[in-house]
Every structure is written in structure tokens, then in C-alpha cells.
Amino acid sequence: MLLIYNNVDPVFQAFGTEDMDFIAAMYGELTIMLDRSTRQSSEMFNGKNQMLQERKNTSFSAVGRLCDRGGNIAATLFENVFSKVTLPYDQLLPCFEVRRFEVSTEPLSFA
């Protein structure tokens, strides 16, 4: 696993290390497709610029955020669905909060 500590924003530890920042970097920017003729939009899906793929960065089981807020140290792990080795998430210590994913790289439907 790769843990990231935000030293740029030591007080709030939020700038650049929010959940959406991790999800977009790992699996691609959240995207919605628009049909110009019907003005319908698709459901949200993971678009371009993903750093984790079936053949890319498969050695990380998870990428995580290490956080110290007033002496309360915690780690949030974001699962790498493409990893070659899966962490035993159900056996991790309680200080690890885990975000697991189903990745969609195509628009699901137009609503």
C-alpha cells in the first residue's frame, strides 16, 4: 500500500487529499456524457486520466491518506481494484478506514 501525508495543508489536511482527489487520480475523472439532441445526460462514470489500470500500477493493493488531526492519527485506504494482491480488509486494525470500489469506465445509461 502507498500512504500519502499532506504536509502542504498540515492543519486541515484537505487540500489535494480529499476523497474525490484520490478517486479521480486512481480511477479517472468523474464524467457525465450529454446527448445534445435529446438533452439527456448519462450516469456518472470514471473518465480519463486514471493512474490505476489493469496493466498499470497493479503492485499497490491500496493508496491511502495518512492524517493527523489534533493527535488523532487515522488512515483512509482506497482499494486498487486492479492490484495483483488484495489486502485482507476485514482483518485490518480499526484505525484503517477502507473505501472499496466498483469502477465504471463507460456511461451506464441515459436518464
C-alpha distances in whole Angstrom, upper triangle without the diagonal:
4,6,10,13,16,19,21,22,22,24,23,20,20,21,19,16,18,16,19,17,14,15,18,15,13,16,19,22,24,27,30,33,37,40,42,45,44,42,40,36,33,30,27,25,22,24,23,21,17,15,13,16,17,17,15,11,11,8,5,5,5,6,7,11,12,15,18,21,24,23,21,17,15,11,11,8,9,9,9,13,13,10,12,10,10,9,12,12,16,15,13,15,16,15,12,14,12,13,14,16,19,19,23,23,27,29,30,34,36,38
4,7,10,13,16,18,19,19,22,21,17,18,18,16,13,16,15,17,15,12,14,16,13,12,15,18,20,22,26,29,32,36,39,41,44,44,41,39,35,33,30,27,25,21,23,22,19,16,13,13,16,18,18,15,11,12,10,7,8,6,5,6,9,10,14,17,20,23,22,20,16,14,11,11,9,10,11,11,14,14,12,14,13,13,12,15,15,18,18,15,17,18,16,13,14,13,14,15,17,20,20,23,23,27,29,31,34,36,37
4,7,10,13,15,16,16,18,17,14,15,16,14,11,14,14,16,14,11,14,16,14,13,17,19,21,23,26,30,33,36,40,42,45,44,42,39,36,33,31,27,25,22,24,23,20,18,15,15,19,21,21,18,15,15,14,10,11,8,6,5,6,6,10,13,16,19,18,16,13,11,8,9,8,10,12,13,17,17,15,18,16,16,14,17,15,19,18,15,15,16,13,11,13,13,14,16,18,21,21,24,25,29,31,32,35,37,38
4,7,9,11,12,13,15,15,11,12,12,11,8,11,12,15,12,10,14,15,13,13,17,18,20,22,25,29,32,35,38,40,44,43,40,38,35,33,30,27,25,22,23,22,19,18,15,16,20,22,22,19,16,17,16,13,14,11,8,6,5,6,9,12,15,18,17,16,13,12,9,10,10,11,14,15,18,19,18,21,20,19,17,20,18,22,21,18,18,18,15,14,14,15,15,18,19,22,22,25,25,29,30,32,35,37,37
4,6,9,10,9,12,12,8,10,11,10,8,12,13,16,13,12,16,18,16,16,20,21,22,24,27,31,34,37,40,42,46,45,42,40,37,35,32,29,27,25,26,25,22,21,19,20,23,26,26,23,20,21,20,16,18,14,11,9,6,5,6,9,12,15,14,14,11,11,9,11,12,14,17,18,22,23,22,24,23,22,20,23,21,24,23,19,19,19,15,14,15,16,17,20,22,25,25,28,28,32,33,34,37,39,39
4,5,6,6,9,9,6,8,8,8,7,10,13,15,12,12,16,17,15,17,20,21,21,23,26,29,33,35,39,41,44,44,40,39,35,34,32,28,27,24,25,24,22,21,19,21,24,27,28,24,21,23,22,19,20,17,13,11,8,8,8,9,11,14,15,15,13,13,12,13,14,16,19,20,24,25,24,27,26,25,23,26,23,26,26,22,22,21,18,17,17,18,19,22,23,26,26,28,28,32,33,34,37,38,38
4,5,5,9,10,7,10,10,11,10,14,17,18,16,16,20,20,19,20,24,24,24,26,29,33,36,38,42,43,47,47,43,42,39,37,35,31,31,28,29,27,24,24,22,24,28,31,31,27,24,26,25,22,23,20,17,14,11,10,10,10,12,14,15,16,14,15,15,16,18,19,23,24,27,28,27,30,29,28,26,29,27,29,29,25,24,24,20,20,20,22,22,25,27,30,29,32,32,35,36,38,40,41,42
4,6,9,10,8,9,8,9,10,13,16,18,15,16,20,20,18,20,23,23,23,25,28,31,34,36,40,41,45,45,41,40,37,36,34,30,30,27,27,26,23,23,22,24,28,31,31,28,25,27,27,24,25,22,18,16,13,13,12,13,14,16,18,18,17,18,17,18,20,21,24,25,28,29,29,32,31,30,29,31,29,32,32,28,27,26,23,22,22,23,23,26,27,30,29,31,31,34,35,37,39,40,40
4,6,6,5,7,6,9,9,12,15,16,14,16,19,20,19,21,24,24,23,24,27,30,34,36,40,41,44,44,40,39,36,35,33,29,29,27,28,27,24,24,23,25,29,32,33,29,27,29,28,25,26,22,19,16,13,13,11,11,11,13,15,16,15,16,16,17,19,20,24,25,28,30,29,32,32,31,29,31,28,31,31,27,26,25,21,21,21,22,22,26,27,30,29,31,31,34,35,36,39,39,39
4,6,5,9,9,12,11,13,17,19,17,18,21,22,21,23,26,26,26,27,30,33,37,39,43,44,48,47,44,42,39,38,35,32,32,29,30,30,27,27,25,27,31,34,34,31,28,30,29,25,26,23,19,16,13,11,9,8,9,10,12,13,13,14,15,16,19,21,24,26,29,31,30,33,32,31,28,30,28,30,30,26,24,23,19,20,20,22,23,26,28,31,31,33,34,37,37,39,41,42,42
4,6,8,10,13,13,14,17,19,18,19,22,23,23,25,27,28,27,28,31,34,37,39,43,44,48,47,43,42,39,38,35,32,32,30,32,31,29,28,28,29,33,36,37,33,30,32,31,28,28,25,21,18,14,13,10,9,7,9,11,12,13,14,16,17,20,22,26,28,31,33,32,35,34,32,30,31,29,30,30,27,25,23,20,20,20,23,23,27,29,32,32,34,35,38,38,39,41,42,41
4,5,8,11,10,10,14,16,15,16,19,20,20,22,25,25,24,24,28,30,34,36,40,41,44,43,40,38,35,34,32,28,29,27,29,29,27,26,26,27,30,34,35,31,29,30,30,26,26,23,20,16,13,12,9,9,7,10,13,12,13,13,14,15,18,20,23,25,28,30,30,33,32,30,28,30,27,28,29,25,24,22,18,19,18,20,20,24,25,29,29,31,32,34,34,35,38,38,38
4,6,8,7,8,12,14,12,13,17,18,17,19,22,22,21,22,26,29,32,35,38,40,43,42,39,38,34,33,30,27,27,25,26,26,24,23,22,23,27,30,31,28,25,27,26,23,23,19,16,13,9,9,7,8,8,11,13,12,12,12,12,12,15,17,20,22,25,27,27,30,29,27,25,27,24,26,27,23,22,20,17,17,16,18,18,22,23,26,26,28,29,32,32,34,36,37,37
4,6,5,5,9,11,10,11,14,15,15,17,19,20,18,19,22,25,29,31,35,36,40,39,35,34,30,30,27,24,24,22,23,23,21,21,21,22,26,29,30,27,24,26,26,23,23,19,16,13,10,11,9,11,11,14,16,15,14,14,13,13,15,16,19,21,24,26,26,30,29,27,25,27,24,27,27,24,23,21,18,18,16,17,17,20,21,24,24,26,27,29,29,31,33,33,33
4,6,7,11,11,9,11,14,14,14,17,19,19,17,18,21,24,28,30,34,35,38,38,34,33,30,29,27,23,23,21,22,22,20,20,19,21,25,28,29,26,24,26,26,23,24,20,17,15,12,13,12,14,14,17,19,18,18,17,16,15,17,17,21,22,25,26,27,30,30,28,27,29,27,29,30,27,26,25,22,21,19,20,19,22,23,25,24,26,26,29,29,31,33,33,33
4,6,9,9,6,8,11,11,10,13,16,15,14,16,19,22,25,28,32,33,37,36,33,32,28,27,25,21,21,18,19,18,16,16,16,18,21,25,26,22,20,23,23,20,21,18,14,13,11,13,13,15,16,19,21,20,18,17,15,14,15,15,18,19,22,23,23,27,27,26,25,27,25,28,29,25,25,24,21,20,18,19,17,20,20,23,21,23,23,26,26,28,30,31,32
4,7,8,6,7,10,11,10,12,15,15,15,16,20,23,26,29,33,34,38,37,34,32,29,27,25,21,20,18,19,19,17,16,15,17,20,24,25,22,19,21,21,18,18,15,11,9,7,10,10,13,14,17,18,17,15,14,12,10,12,12,15,16,20,21,21,25,24,23,22,24,21,24,25,22,22,21,18,16,15,15,14,17,18,20,20,22,22,25,26,28,30,31,31
4,5,5,7,9,10,11,13,14,15,14,14,18,21,24,27,30,32,36,34,31,30,26,25,22,19,18,17,18,19,17,16,17,18,21,24,26,23,21,22,23,19,19,16,13,11,9,11,11,14,14,18,19,17,16,14,12,10,12,11,15,17,19,21,22,26,25,23,22,24,21,23,25,22,22,20,18,16,14,14,12,15,16,19,18,20,21,24,24,25,28,29,29
4,5,5,6,9,10,11,12,13,12,12,16,19,22,25,29,31,34,33,30,28,24,22,20,16,16,14,16,17,16,15,15,16,19,22,24,21,19,20,21,18,17,13,11,10,9,12,13,16,16,20,21,18,17,14,12,9,10,9,12,14,16,19,19,23,23,20,20,21,18,21,22,20,20,19,17,14,12,11,9,12,12,15,15,17,18,21,21,22,25,26,26
4,5,5,6,8,10,10,10,9,9,13,15,19,22,25,27,31,29,27,25,21,19,17,13,13,11,13,14,14,13,14,15,18,21,23,20,19,21,22,19,19,15,13,12,12,16,16,19,19,23,24,22,21,18,16,13,13,11,14,15,16,19,20,24,24,22,22,24,21,23,25,23,24,22,21,18,15,14,11,13,13,15,14,15,16,19,19,20,22,23,24
4,6,5,6,9,10,10,9,10,14,17,21,23,27,29,32,32,29,27,23,22,20,16,15,13,14,14,12,11,12,14,17,20,22,19,17,19,20,17,18,15,12,11,11,14,15,18,19,23,24,22,20,18,15,13,13,11,14,15,17,18,19,23,23,22,22,24,22,25,26,23,24,23,21,18,16,15,13,15,15,17,15,17,17,20,21,22,25,26,26
4,6,5,6,8,9,10,12,15,19,22,25,28,31,34,33,30,28,25,23,20,16,15,12,14,14,12,10,10,11,14,18,19,16,14,16,17,14,14,11,8,8,9,12,14,18,19,23,23,21,19,16,13,10,10,8,10,11,14,15,16,20,20,18,18,21,18,21,23,20,21,21,19,16,14,13,10,12,12,15,13,16,16,19,21,22,25,26,27
4,6,5,6,7,8,9,12,16,19,22,25,28,31,30,27,25,21,19,17,13,11,9,11,12,11,9,10,10,13,16,18,16,15,16,17,14,14,12,10,11,12,16,17,21,22,25,26,24,21,18,15,12,11,8,10,10,12,14,15,19,19,18,18,21,18,21,23,21,23,22,20,17,15,13,10,10,9,11,10,12,13,16,17,18,21,23,24
4,6,5,5,4,7,10,14,17,20,23,25,29,28,25,24,20,18,16,12,10,8,9,9,8,7,9,10,13,16,18,15,15,17,19,16,17,14,12,13,14,18,19,23,24,28,28,26,24,21,19,15,14,11,13,12,14,15,17,21,22,21,21,24,22,25,27,25,26,25,24,21,19,16,13,14,12,13,11,12,12,15,16,18,21,22,23
4,6,6,7,10,13,17,19,23,26,28,31,31,29,27,23,21,19,16,14,10,11,9,7,6,6,8,11,15,16,13,12,14,16,14,15,13,10,12,13,17,19,22,24,27,28,26,23,21,18,15,14,11,13,11,14,14,15,19,20,20,20,23,21,25,26,24,26,25,23,20,19,17,14,15,14,15,13,14,14,17,19,21,24,25,27
4,6,9,11,14,18,20,24,27,29,32,32,30,28,24,21,19,16,13,10,11,10,8,5,5,5,8,12,13,11,10,11,13,11,12,10,8,11,13,17,19,23,24,28,28,26,23,20,17,14,12,9,9,8,10,10,12,15,17,16,17,20,18,22,24,22,24,24,22,19,17,15,12,12,11,12,10,12,12,16,18,20,23,25,26
4,7,9,11,15,17,21,24,26,29,29,27,24,21,18,16,13,10,6,8,8,8,4,7,6,8,11,13,11,11,13,15,13,14,12,12,14,16,20,22,26,27,31,31,29,26,23,20,16,14,11,10,9,9,10,13,16,18,17,18,21,20,23,25,23,26,25,24,21,19,16,13,12,10,10,7,9,8,12,14,16,19,21,23
4,6,8,12,14,18,21,23,26,26,24,22,18,16,15,11,9,5,5,5,5,4,7,8,10,13,15,13,14,15,18,17,17,16,14,16,18,22,23,27,28,32,33,30,28,25,22,19,17,14,14,13,13,13,16,20,21,21,22,25,23,26,28,27,29,28,27,24,22,19,16,15,13,13,9,10,8,11,13,16,18,20,22
4,6,10,12,16,19,21,24,24,22,20,16,15,13,10,8,5,5,6,7,7,10,12,14,17,19,17,17,19,22,20,20,18,17,18,19,22,24,27,28,31,33,30,29,26,23,20,19,15,16,16,16,17,20,23,25,24,25,27,25,28,31,29,30,30,28,25,23,20,17,17,14,14,12,11,10,12,13,15,18,19,20
4,7,10,13,17,19,22,22,19,17,13,12,10,6,6,5,6,8,10,10,14,14,16,19,21,19,20,21,24,22,22,20,18,19,20,24,25,28,28,32,33,31,29,26,24,20,19,16,17,17,17,18,21,25,26,24,25,28,25,28,30,29,30,29,28,25,22,20,16,16,14,13,11,10,9,11,11,13,15,16,17
4,7,10,13,16,19,18,16,14,10,9,8,5,5,6,5,8,11,12,16,17,17,20,22,21,22,23,26,25,25,23,22,23,24,27,28,32,32,35,37,34,33,30,27,24,23,19,20,20,19,20,23,27,28,27,29,31,28,31,34,32,34,33,32,29,26,24,20,19,16,15,12,10,9,9,8,11,13,13,15
4,7,10,12,15,15,12,10,7,6,6,5,7,9,9,12,15,16,19,20,20,23,25,24,25,27,30,28,28,26,25,26,27,31,31,35,34,38,39,37,36,33,30,27,26,22,23,23,22,23,26,30,31,30,31,33,31,33,36,35,37,35,34,31,28,26,22,22,18,17,14,12,11,10,7,10,10,10,11
4,7,9,12,12,10,8,6,5,8,8,9,11,10,13,16,17,21,22,21,24,26,26,27,28,32,30,30,29,28,29,30,34,35,38,38,42,43,41,39,36,34,30,29,26,26,25,24,25,28,31,33,32,34,36,34,36,39,38,40,39,38,35,32,29,25,24,21,19,16,13,12,10,7,10,9,8,11
4,6,9,9,6,6,5,6,10,11,12,15,14,16,19,21,25,26,25,27,30,29,31,32,35,34,34,32,31,33,33,37,38,41,40,44,46,43,42,39,37,33,32,29,29,29,28,29,32,35,37,36,37,39,37,39,42,41,43,42,41,38,35,32,29,28,24,23,20,17,16,13,10,12,11,8,10
4,6,6,5,5,6,8,12,14,15,18,16,19,22,24,28,28,28,29,31,32,33,35,38,37,37,35,35,36,37,41,41,44,44,48,49,47,46,43,40,37,36,32,32,31,30,31,34,37,39,38,40,42,40,42,45,44,46,45,44,41,38,35,32,31,27,25,22,19,18,15,12,13,11,8,10
4,6,5,7,9,12,15,17,18,20,19,21,24,26,30,31,30,32,34,34,36,37,41,40,40,38,37,38,39,43,43,46,46,49,51,49,48,45,43,39,38,35,35,34,33,34,38,40,43,42,43,45,43,45,48,47,49,48,47,44,41,38,35,34,30,28,26,22,21,18,15,17,15,12,13
4,6,8,11,13,17,19,21,23,22,24,27,29,33,34,33,35,37,37,39,40,43,42,42,41,40,42,42,46,46,50,49,53,54,52,51,48,46,42,41,38,38,37,36,36,40,43,45,44,46,47,45,47,51,50,52,50,50,47,43,41,37,36,33,30,28,24,23,20,17,18,16,12,14
4,5,9,11,15,17,20,23,22,24,28,29,33,34,33,34,37,37,39,40,43,42,41,40,39,41,41,45,45,48,48,51,53,50,49,46,44,41,40,36,37,36,35,36,39,42,44,43,44,46,44,45,49,48,50,48,48,45,42,39,35,34,31,29,27,23,22,19,16,17,13,10,10
4,7,10,13,15,18,21,20,22,26,27,31,32,31,33,36,36,37,38,41,40,40,38,37,38,38,42,42,45,44,48,50,47,46,44,42,38,37,34,35,34,33,34,38,41,43,41,43,44,42,44,47,46,48,46,45,43,39,37,33,32,29,27,25,22,21,18,15,16,13,10,10
4,7,10,13,15,18,18,21,24,25,29,30,29,31,33,33,35,36,39,37,37,35,35,36,36,40,40,43,43,46,48,45,44,41,39,35,35,31,32,32,30,32,35,38,40,38,40,41,39,40,44,43,45,43,43,40,36,34,30,29,26,24,22,19,19,16,12,13,10,6,6
4,7,9,11,15,15,18,21,22,26,26,26,28,30,30,31,32,35,34,33,32,31,32,33,36,37,40,39,43,44,42,41,38,35,32,31,28,28,28,27,28,32,35,36,35,36,38,35,37,40,39,41,40,39,36,33,31,27,26,23,21,19,16,16,13,9,10,8,5,6
4,6,8,12,12,16,19,20,23,23,23,24,27,27,29,29,32,31,30,29,28,30,31,34,35,38,38,42,43,40,39,36,33,30,29,25,25,25,23,25,28,31,33,31,33,34,32,34,37,37,38,37,37,34,30,28,24,23,20,17,16,12,12,10,6,7,5,4,6
4,6,10,12,16,19,18,22,21,21,23,26,26,27,27,30,28,27,26,26,27,28,31,32,35,35,39,40,37,36,32,30,26,25,22,22,22,21,23,26,29,30,28,30,31,29,30,34,33,35,33,33,30,27,24,21,19,16,14,13,10,11,9,6,6,6,7,7
4,7,9,13,15,15,18,18,19,21,24,23,24,24,27,25,25,23,22,23,24,28,29,32,32,35,37,34,33,29,27,23,22,19,19,19,18,20,24,27,28,26,27,29,27,29,32,31,32,31,31,28,24,22,18,17,14,13,11,9,9,9,7,8,9,10,11
4,6,10,13,12,15,15,15,17,20,19,20,21,24,22,22,20,20,22,23,27,28,31,32,36,36,34,32,29,26,22,21,17,17,17,15,17,20,23,25,23,25,27,25,27,30,29,31,30,30,26,24,21,17,16,12,10,8,5,6,6,6,7,10,12,14
4,7,9,8,12,12,12,14,17,16,17,18,21,19,19,18,17,19,21,24,26,30,30,34,35,32,30,27,24,20,19,15,15,14,13,14,18,21,23,21,23,25,23,26,29,28,30,29,28,25,22,19,16,15,11,10,7,6,5,7,8,11,14,15,17
4,7,8,11,12,12,15,17,16,17,19,22,21,21,20,19,21,23,26,28,31,32,36,37,35,32,29,26,23,21,18,18,16,16,16,19,23,25,24,26,28,27,30,32,31,33,32,31,28,25,23,19,18,15,14,10,9,6,8,9,12,15,16,18
4,6,9,11,11,14,16,14,16,18,21,20,21,20,19,21,22,26,28,31,33,36,37,35,33,30,27,24,22,18,19,17,17,16,19,22,25,24,26,29,28,31,33,31,34,33,32,29,27,24,21,20,17,16,13,12,9,11,12,16,18,19,22
4,6,9,10,14,14,12,13,16,19,18,19,18,16,19,20,24,25,29,30,34,35,33,30,28,25,22,20,17,17,15,16,15,18,21,23,23,25,28,27,30,32,30,32,32,30,27,25,23,20,20,17,17,14,14,11,14,16,19,22,23,25
4,6,7,11,12,10,10,13,15,14,16,15,13,16,18,21,24,27,29,33,33,31,28,26,22,19,17,14,14,12,12,12,14,17,19,19,21,24,23,26,28,26,29,29,27,24,22,20,17,16,14,14,11,12,10,13,16,18,21,23,25
4,7,10,10,7,7,10,12,11,13,13,11,14,16,20,22,26,28,32,32,30,27,24,21,18,16,13,13,10,12,11,12,15,17,18,19,23,22,26,27,25,27,28,26,23,22,19,17,16,15,16,13,14,13,17,19,22,25,27,29
4,7,8,6,5,7,10,9,11,10,10,14,16,20,23,26,28,32,32,30,27,24,20,18,15,12,10,7,8,7,9,12,14,14,16,20,19,23,24,23,25,26,25,21,20,17,15,14,12,13,11,13,12,16,19,20,24,26,28
4,5,5,7,7,11,11,12,13,14,17,20,23,26,30,32,36,35,33,30,27,23,21,17,14,12,9,9,6,9,11,14,15,17,21,21,24,26,25,27,28,28,24,23,20,17,15,13,13,10,12,11,14,18,19,23,25,28
4,6,8,7,11,12,13,14,16,19,23,26,29,32,35,38,38,35,32,29,25,23,19,16,14,10,9,5,8,9,13,14,17,20,21,24,25,25,28,29,29,25,24,21,19,16,14,13,11,13,12,15,19,20,24,27,29
4,7,7,10,12,14,15,17,20,24,26,30,33,36,39,39,36,33,30,26,24,21,18,16,12,12,8,9,10,14,16,19,22,23,26,27,27,30,31,31,27,26,23,22,19,18,17,15,16,15,18,22,23,27,30,32
4,6,9,10,12,14,14,18,21,23,27,30,33,36,36,34,30,28,24,22,19,16,15,11,12,8,9,11,14,16,18,22,22,26,27,25,28,30,28,25,25,22,20,19,17,17,15,17,15,19,22,24,27,30,33
4,6,6,9,10,11,14,17,20,23,27,30,33,32,30,27,24,21,19,16,14,12,9,11,8,7,9,12,13,15,19,19,23,24,22,25,26,25,22,22,19,18,17,16,17,15,18,17,21,24,26,29,32,34
4,6,7,10,11,15,18,21,24,28,31,34,33,31,27,24,21,19,15,13,11,8,9,6,4,6,8,10,13,16,17,21,21,20,23,25,24,21,21,18,17,16,15,16,15,18,17,21,24,25,29,32,34
4,6,9,11,14,17,19,23,26,29,32,31,29,25,23,19,18,15,14,12,9,11,9,6,6,7,10,12,15,16,20,20,19,22,24,23,20,20,18,18,17,17,18,18,21,21,25,28,29,32,35,37
4,5,7,10,14,16,19,23,26,29,27,25,22,19,16,15,11,10,9,7,10,9,6,8,8,9,10,14,14,18,18,16,19,21,19,16,17,14,15,14,15,17,16,20,20,24,27,28,31,34,35
4,7,10,14,16,19,22,25,28,27,24,21,18,14,13,9,9,6,5,8,8,5,7,6,6,6,10,10,14,14,13,16,18,17,14,14,12,12,11,12,15,15,19,20,23,26,26,30,33,34
4,6,10,12,16,19,22,25,24,21,18,15,11,10,6,5,5,5,8,10,8,11,10,8,8,11,10,14,15,13,15,16,15,11,12,9,9,9,11,14,14,18,19,23,25,26,29,32,33
4,7,10,13,17,19,23,22,20,17,14,10,8,6,5,7,7,11,12,11,14,13,12,11,14,13,17,17,15,16,17,15,12,12,10,10,11,12,15,15,19,20,23,25,26,30,32,33
4,6,10,13,16,19,18,16,13,10,7,5,4,6,8,10,14,15,14,17,16,14,13,15,13,16,17,13,14,15,12,9,9,9,9,12,14,17,17,21,22,25,27,28,31,33,34
4,6,10,12,16,15,13,11,8,5,5,7,8,12,14,17,19,18,21,20,18,16,18,16,18,19,15,15,15,12,10,10,10,11,14,16,20,20,23,24,27,29,30,33,34,35
4,7,10,13,12,11,7,6,5,7,9,12,15,17,20,22,20,23,21,20,17,19,17,19,19,15,14,14,10,9,10,12,14,17,19,23,23,27,28,31,32,33,36,38,38
4,6,10,9,8,6,5,6,8,11,14,17,20,23,25,24,26,25,23,20,21,19,21,21,17,15,14,11,11,11,14,15,19,21,25,25,28,30,33,34,34,37,39,38
4,6,6,5,4,7,9,11,15,18,21,23,27,29,27,30,28,26,23,24,22,23,22,19,17,15,12,13,14,17,19,22,25,28,29,32,33,37,37,38,41,42,42
4,6,5,7,8,11,13,17,19,23,25,28,31,30,32,30,28,26,26,23,25,24,21,18,16,13,15,15,18,20,23,26,29,30,33,34,37,37,38,41,42,41
4,6,8,11,14,16,20,23,26,29,32,34,33,36,33,31,28,29,26,27,26,23,20,18,15,17,18,21,23,27,29,33,34,37,38,41,41,42,44,45,44
4,6,9,13,16,19,22,25,28,31,33,32,34,32,30,27,27,24,25,24,21,18,16,13,16,17,20,23,26,29,33,34,37,39,42,42,43,45,46,46
4,6,10,13,16,19,22,25,28,31,29,32,29,27,24,24,21,22,21,18,15,13,10,12,13,17,19,23,26,30,31,34,36,39,39,40,42,43,43
4,7,10,13,17,20,22,25,28,26,28,26,24,21,21,19,20,19,15,13,11,8,10,11,15,17,21,24,28,29,32,34,37,38,38,41,42,42
4,7,10,13,16,19,22,24,23,25,23,21,18,18,15,17,16,12,10,9,5,6,8,11,14,17,20,24,25,28,30,33,34,34,37,39,39
4,6,10,13,15,18,21,19,22,19,17,14,15,13,15,15,11,10,10,6,5,6,8,11,14,17,21,22,25,27,30,31,32,35,37,37
4,7,10,13,16,18,17,20,18,16,14,15,12,14,15,11,12,11,8,6,5,6,7,11,14,17,18,22,24,27,28,28,31,33,33
4,6,9,12,15,13,16,15,12,10,12,9,13,13,11,12,12,10,7,6,5,6,8,11,15,16,19,21,25,26,26,30,32,32
4,7,9,12,12,15,14,12,11,13,11,14,16,13,15,15,14,10,9,6,5,6,8,12,12,16,17,21,22,23,26,28,29
4,6,9,9,12,11,9,9,11,9,13,14,13,16,16,16,12,11,7,6,5,7,10,11,14,16,20,22,22,25,28,29
4,5,5,9,9,8,10,13,12,15,17,16,19,20,19,15,14,11,10,8,8,10,10,14,15,18,21,21,25,28,29
4,6,9,10,8,11,13,13,16,18,17,21,21,21,18,16,13,11,8,7,8,8,11,13,16,19,19,23,26,27
4,7,9,9,12,15,15,19,20,20,23,24,24,20,19,16,14,12,11,11,10,13,13,17,20,20,24,27,29
4,5,6,9,13,14,17,18,17,21,22,22,18,18,15,15,13,12,13,13,16,17,21,23,24,28,31,33
4,7,10,13,15,18,18,18,22,24,24,21,21,18,18,15,16,16,16,19,20,23,26,27,30,34,35
4,7,10,12,15,15,15,19,21,21,18,19,16,16,14,15,17,17,21,22,25,28,28,32,35,37
4,6,8,11,12,12,16,18,19,15,16,13,13,11,13,14,16,19,21,24,27,27,30,34,35
4,5,9,9,9,12,14,15,12,13,11,12,11,14,16,18,21,23,27,29,29,32,35,36
4,6,5,7,11,13,14,12,13,11,13,12,15,17,20,23,26,29,31,30,34,37,37
4,5,5,9,10,12,9,9,7,10,9,13,16,18,22,24,27,29,28,32,34,35
4,6,9,10,12,10,11,9,12,12,15,18,21,24,27,30,31,30,33,36,36
4,7,9,11,10,12,11,14,15,18,21,23,27,30,33,34,33,37,39,40
4,6,8,7,9,9,13,14,17,20,23,27,29,32,34,33,36,39,39
4,5,6,9,11,14,16,20,23,26,29,32,35,36,35,39,41,41
4,5,7,10,13,16,19,23,25,29,31,34,35,34,37,40,39
4,6,10,13,16,20,23,25,29,31,34,35,35,38,40,39
4,6,10,12,16,20,22,25,27,30,32,31,34,37,37
4,7,10,13,17,19,22,25,28,29,28,31,33,33
4,6,10,14,16,19,22,25,26,25,28,31,31
4,7,10,12,16,18,21,22,22,25,27,27
4,7,10,13,16,19,20,19,23,25,26
4,6,9,12,15,16,16,19,22,23
4,7,10,12,14,13,16,19,20
4,6,9,11,11,15,18,20
4,6,7,8,12,15,16
4,7,9,12,15,17
4,6,9,12,14
4,6,8,11
4,7,9
4,6
4
